[in-house]
Amino acid sequence: MSAWQPLPDGLPPEVRHFVEQLRRLKERTGLSLASLGARTAYSKSSWHRYLNATQPPPRQAVTALCRVVGLTDPEIERVKVRWELAVQAWPRPATVPPPPEGAEEYEDDPTLPWWDTPPQEKAATGEKSGRLLRYAGLLLLVLLLVTVGGVVAFG
């Protein structure tokens, strides 16, 4: 690994293992933190916090890093399982009150890069683009009929 800051003492093993895995993935990209930020829609300073275990990364950031590295879907799922284990064990600052019972420890960042559009939104978008395609085909058919009719009538 490159010159990473040492991880804090007393870090739970799940968090330590996950952050070390993130660091290895980042190294595989060969990118600087700024370049990684540009490729994943998460800032250089965010990646700095995630890779030094000062803040847990959102699930979408982890997925984006995996995609930049070129991992397969099953490999990405394994990384997400490690993320879930790490988030559950992630130490919380003493000044933050514990979450209400039954609440998730950390919520995902609601901002998604365009390539991570949720399937239900993709379906809605696909429906609209399919309708647009039908209209375009219908317009093309009408233009063809008018052209053929004009050639027959005046030809």
C-alpha atoms as a printed R data frame, in Angstrom:
    type eleno elety resid chain resno       x       y       z
1   ATOM     1    CA   MET     A     1   0.000   0.000   0.000
2   ATOM     2    CA   SER     A     2   1.037   3.588  -0.393
3   ATOM     3    CA   ALA     A     3   1.677   5.990   2.479
4   ATOM     4    CA   TRP     A     4  -1.656   5.608   4.236
5   ATOM     5    CA   GLN     A     5  -2.272   7.002   7.671
6   ATOM     6    CA   PRO     A     6  -2.193   4.270  10.285
7   ATOM     7    CA   LEU     A     7  -5.697   3.147  11.173
8   ATOM     8    CA   PRO     A     8  -6.855   4.152  14.662
9   ATOM     9    CA   ASP     A     9  -6.099   1.790  17.532
10  ATOM    10    CA   GLY     A    10  -9.082  -0.069  18.863
11  ATOM    11    CA   LEU     A    11 -10.830  -0.140  15.500
12  ATOM    12    CA   PRO     A    12 -13.155  -3.170  15.319
13  ATOM    13    CA   PRO     A    13 -11.706  -5.957  13.143
14  ATOM    14    CA   GLU     A    14 -14.626  -5.749  10.685
15  ATOM    15    CA   VAL     A    15 -13.954  -2.059  10.114
16  ATOM    16    CA   ARG     A    16 -10.184  -2.530   9.890
17  ATOM    17    CA   HIS     A    17 -10.539  -5.364   7.362
18  ATOM    18    CA   PHE     A    18 -13.053  -3.408   5.270
19  ATOM    19    CA   VAL     A    19 -10.957  -0.218   5.176
20  ATOM    20    CA   GLU     A    20  -7.864  -2.227   4.243
21  ATOM    21    CA   GLN     A    21  -9.887  -3.823   1.435
22  ATOM    22    CA   LEU     A    22 -11.016  -0.356   0.259
23  ATOM    23    CA   ARG     A    23  -7.401   0.800   0.274
24  ATOM    24    CA   ARG     A    24  -6.365  -2.178  -1.867
25  ATOM    25    CA   LEU     A    25  -9.187  -1.468  -4.301
26  ATOM    26    CA   LYS     A    26  -8.203   2.199  -4.497
27  ATOM    27    CA   GLU     A    27  -4.589   1.176  -5.192
28  ATOM    28    CA   ARG     A    28  -5.783  -1.115  -8.013
29  ATOM    29    CA   THR     A    29  -7.333   1.889  -9.748
30  ATOM    30    CA   GLY     A    30  -3.975   3.665  -9.960
31  ATOM    31    CA   LEU     A    31  -5.881   6.930  -9.512
32  ATOM    32    CA   SER     A    32  -5.227   9.831  -7.182
33  ATOM    33    CA   LEU     A    33  -7.950  10.671  -4.677
34  ATOM    34    CA   ALA     A    34  -8.960  13.646  -6.838
35  ATOM    35    CA   SER     A    35  -9.229  11.456  -9.949
36  ATOM    36    CA   LEU     A    36 -11.102   8.801  -8.003
37  ATOM    37    CA   GLY     A    37 -13.482  11.511  -6.809
38  ATOM    38    CA   ALA     A    38 -14.095  12.629 -10.377
39  ATOM    39    CA   ARG     A    39 -14.779   9.058 -11.521
40  ATOM    40    CA   THR     A    40 -17.125   8.179  -8.644
41  ATOM    41    CA   ALA     A    41 -19.009  11.421  -7.879
42  ATOM    42    CA   TYR     A    42 -17.591  11.435  -4.329
43  ATOM    43    CA   SER     A    43 -15.075  14.146  -3.443
44  ATOM    44    CA   LYS     A    44 -11.379  13.757  -2.752
45  ATOM    45    CA   SER     A    45 -11.978  14.725   0.889
46  ATOM    46    CA   SER     A    46 -14.779  12.151   1.197
47  ATOM    47    CA   TRP     A    47 -12.494   9.395  -0.091
48  ATOM    48    CA   HIS     A    48  -9.812  10.587   2.326
49  ATOM    49    CA   ARG     A    49 -12.261  10.142   5.228
50  ATOM    50    CA   TYR     A    50 -13.444   6.747   3.990
51  ATOM    51    CA   LEU     A    51  -9.920   5.383   3.409
52  ATOM    52    CA   ASN     A    52  -8.667   6.573   6.803
53  ATOM    53    CA   ALA     A    53 -11.650   5.134   8.716
54  ATOM    54    CA   THR     A    54 -12.818   8.494  10.021
55  ATOM    55    CA   GLN     A    55 -16.225   8.062   8.351
56  ATOM    56    CA   PRO     A    56 -17.988   5.054   6.870
57  ATOM    57    CA   PRO     A    57 -18.543   5.339   3.127
58  ATOM    58    CA   PRO     A    58 -22.066   5.202   1.726
59  ATOM    59    CA   ARG     A    59 -22.951   1.978  -0.087
60  ATOM    60    CA   GLN     A    60 -23.074   3.834  -3.425
61  ATOM    61    CA   ALA     A    61 -19.489   5.063  -3.000
62  ATOM    62    CA   VAL     A    62 -18.303   1.500  -2.403
63  ATOM    63    CA   THR     A    63 -20.227   0.294  -5.465
64  ATOM    64    CA   ALA     A    64 -18.769   3.110  -7.566
65  ATOM    65    CA   LEU     A    65 -15.215   2.210  -6.481
66  ATOM    66    CA   CYS     A    66 -15.840  -1.456  -7.308
67  ATOM    67    CA   ARG     A    67 -17.056  -0.485 -10.780
68  ATOM    68    CA   VAL     A    68 -14.015   1.719 -11.404
69  ATOM    69    CA   VAL     A    69 -11.812  -1.241 -10.443
70  ATOM    70    CA   GLY     A    70 -13.787  -3.481 -12.812
71  ATOM    71    CA   LEU     A    71 -15.079  -6.040 -10.320
72  ATOM    72    CA   THR     A    72 -17.761  -8.490 -11.418
73  ATOM    73    CA   ASP     A    73 -21.236  -8.396  -9.868
74  ATOM    74    CA   PRO     A    74 -20.523 -11.330  -7.501
75  ATOM    75    CA   GLU     A    75 -17.292  -9.655  -6.369
76  ATOM    76    CA   ILE     A    76 -19.162  -6.389  -5.784
77  ATOM    77    CA   GLU     A    77 -21.738  -8.258  -3.688
78  ATOM    78    CA   ARG     A    78 -18.944  -9.706  -1.500
79  ATOM    79    CA   VAL     A    79 -17.550  -6.200  -0.944
80  ATOM    80    CA   LYS     A    80 -21.050  -4.962  -0.037
81  ATOM    81    CA   VAL     A    81 -21.385  -7.738   2.562
82  ATOM    82    CA   ARG     A    82 -18.080  -6.592   4.097
83  ATOM    83    CA   TRP     A    83 -19.434  -3.021   4.020
84  ATOM    84    CA   GLU     A    84 -22.566  -4.077   5.923
85  ATOM    85    CA   LEU     A    85 -20.493  -5.840   8.592
86  ATOM    86    CA   ALA     A    86 -18.188  -2.838   8.910
87  ATOM    87    CA   VAL     A    87 -21.014  -0.305   9.162
88  ATOM    88    CA   GLN     A    88 -22.643  -2.312  11.955
89  ATOM    89    CA   ALA     A    89 -19.363  -2.362  13.889
90  ATOM    90    CA   TRP     A    90 -18.233   1.189  13.021
91  ATOM    91    CA   PRO     A    91 -17.441   3.174  16.166
92  ATOM    92    CA   ARG     A    92 -19.746   6.099  16.737
93  ATOM    93    CA   PRO     A    93 -18.444   9.433  18.070
94  ATOM    94    CA   ALA     A    94 -19.194   9.924  21.772
95  ATOM    95    CA   THR     A    95 -21.116  13.152  21.067
96  ATOM    96    CA   VAL     A    96 -23.653  11.501  18.773
97  ATOM    97    CA   PRO     A    97 -26.629   9.949  20.554
98  ATOM    98    CA   PRO     A    98 -27.282   6.313  19.667
99  ATOM    99    CA   PRO     A    99 -29.889   5.752  16.945
100 ATOM   100    CA   PRO     A   100 -33.417   4.833  17.973
101 ATOM   101    CA   GLU     A   101 -34.004   1.120  18.425
102 ATOM   102    CA   GLY     A   102 -34.657  -0.576  15.098
103 ATOM   103    CA   ALA     A   103 -33.111   2.268  13.055
104 ATOM   104    CA   GLU     A   104 -30.234   1.598  10.687
105 ATOM   105    CA   GLU     A   105 -26.829   2.556  12.056
106 ATOM   106    CA   TYR     A   106 -25.825   4.575   9.001
107 ATOM   107    CA   GLU     A   107 -28.016   5.546   6.095
108 ATOM   108    CA   ASP     A   108 -26.825   5.517   2.526
109 ATOM   109    CA   ASP     A   109 -26.089   8.801   0.830
110 ATOM   110    CA   PRO     A   110 -29.261   9.580  -1.135
111 ATOM   111    CA   THR     A   111 -27.268  11.110  -3.992
112 ATOM   112    CA   LEU     A   112 -26.669   8.552  -6.716
113 ATOM   113    CA   PRO     A   113 -24.383   8.918  -9.718
114 ATOM   114    CA   TRP     A   114 -26.219   8.565 -13.043
115 ATOM   115    CA   TRP     A   115 -24.854   5.041 -13.590
116 ATOM   116    CA   ASP     A   116 -26.406   3.832 -10.303
117 ATOM   117    CA   THR     A   117 -29.995   4.778 -11.128
118 ATOM   118    CA   PRO     A   118 -32.290   2.476  -9.128
119 ATOM   119    CA   PRO     A   119 -34.100  -0.169 -11.219
120 ATOM   120    CA   GLN     A   120 -37.567   1.335 -10.596
121 ATOM   121    CA   GLU     A   121 -36.378   4.679 -11.989
122 ATOM   122    CA   LYS     A   122 -34.765   2.956 -14.977
123 ATOM   123    CA   ALA     A   123 -38.063   1.196 -15.679
124 ATOM   124    CA   ALA     A   124 -39.938   4.507 -15.585
125 ATOM   125    CA   THR     A   125 -37.374   6.117 -17.880
126 ATOM   126    CA   GLY     A   126 -37.430   3.108 -20.231
127 ATOM   127    CA   GLU     A   127 -41.222   3.330 -20.479
128 ATOM   128    CA   LYS     A   128 -41.035   6.973 -21.537
129 ATOM   129    CA   SER     A   129 -38.256   6.354 -24.059
130 ATOM   130    CA   GLY     A   130 -40.208   3.385 -25.482
131 ATOM   131    CA   ARG     A   131 -43.229   5.625 -26.002
132 ATOM   132    CA   LEU     A   132 -41.032   8.221 -27.695
133 ATOM   133    CA   LEU     A   133 -39.625   5.527 -29.968
134 ATOM   134    CA   ARG     A   134 -43.155   4.441 -30.960
135 ATOM   135    CA   TYR     A   135 -44.066   8.057 -31.808
136 ATOM   136    CA   ALA     A   136 -40.908   8.437 -33.886
137 ATOM   137    CA   GLY     A   137 -41.708   5.214 -35.788
138 ATOM   138    CA   LEU     A   138 -45.271   6.364 -36.409
139 ATOM   139    CA   LEU     A   139 -44.046   9.730 -37.687
140 ATOM   140    CA   LEU     A   140 -41.566   7.978 -39.990
141 ATOM   141    CA   LEU     A   141 -44.362   5.773 -41.355
142 ATOM   142    CA   VAL     A   142 -46.606   8.809 -42.032
143 ATOM   143    CA   LEU     A   143 -43.758  10.627 -43.810
144 ATOM   144    CA   LEU     A   144 -43.082   7.540 -45.929
145 ATOM   145    CA   LEU     A   145 -46.763   7.241 -46.897
146 ATOM   146    CA   VAL     A   146 -46.955  10.949 -47.801
147 ATOM   147    CA   THR     A   147 -43.793  10.658 -49.911
148 ATOM   148    CA   VAL     A   148 -45.012   7.543 -51.740
149 ATOM   149    CA   GLY     A   149 -48.456   9.141 -52.222
150 ATOM   150    CA   GLY     A   150 -46.844  12.267 -53.668
151 ATOM   151    CA   VAL     A   151 -44.707  10.279 -56.084
152 ATOM   152    CA   VAL     A   152 -47.719   8.256 -57.249
153 ATOM   153    CA   ALA     A   153 -49.971  11.309 -57.602
154 ATOM   154    CA   PHE     A   154 -47.492  13.616 -59.351
155 ATOM   155    CA   GLY     A   155 -45.086  11.070 -60.855
